[in-house]
Amino acid sequence: TESFTVERSPGQSALVLERMDLGLLRRLAERGPSLGKLGLAAPLVMTREHIATSLDTFPLEFIEIQQLHVTVFGEDPFAELSFQDGHVRLECERELKRFLIGLRQGLLASAGRATHLREIQRDAAFGLLRTLRGMLWLKGAKTHLVDERVVAKVEELAKAQLRGLRGALALPGSGGCDSGVEVLYADVEALNVAVEGW
């Protein structure tokens, strides 16, 4: 994606097995240090059965994989996945509530340190993008959009300016907002209200 940097996070991959084979995982683990040096994280390991039974629990994660993945080897287990609106909406609501709790806890844990607060805001903002993409999915946007377009479309649909989110992501349109925790928190509250009506 446009926001991906090797410095911020390693390359992500998924390994889909016909059946779970812990012996294979042990052998792969032995190569972990050399793969880590190449900037590759340990793969997300699953089976087709796991995928099929997890679409109601983790729809946002699977939507993200479906929109962004490239099949390197074998059949594509993600292309034909389908999701139910109710499951996507429920995870969006759960994630927004989780971000509100995280911001409150982060504010307390920061002990007022500005550097720590900015880190919490930035991490929350990047995490929120997946949820915003899920919200857009509910409104018919089934393909991946760049970060700024995601925020702009959600602002339009939710009828809210997300200055705190824009500031935390360093996107244009923050209105000079330094994205204080309070402003970002208010944005997440507004999104929470909006998605409940979708």
Secondary structure, DSSP 8 states (H G I E B T S, - for coil): -TT--TTTS-B--EEEESS--HHHHHHHHTTHHHHHHTTB---EEEEHHHHHHHTTTSHHHHHHHHHH----SS--SSTT----HHHHHHHHHHHHHHHHHHHHHHHHHTTT-HHHHHHHHHHHHHHHHHHHHHHHHHTT--S---HHHHHHHHHHHHT---HHHHHHHT-TTSTT----HHHHHHHHHHHHHHHHT-
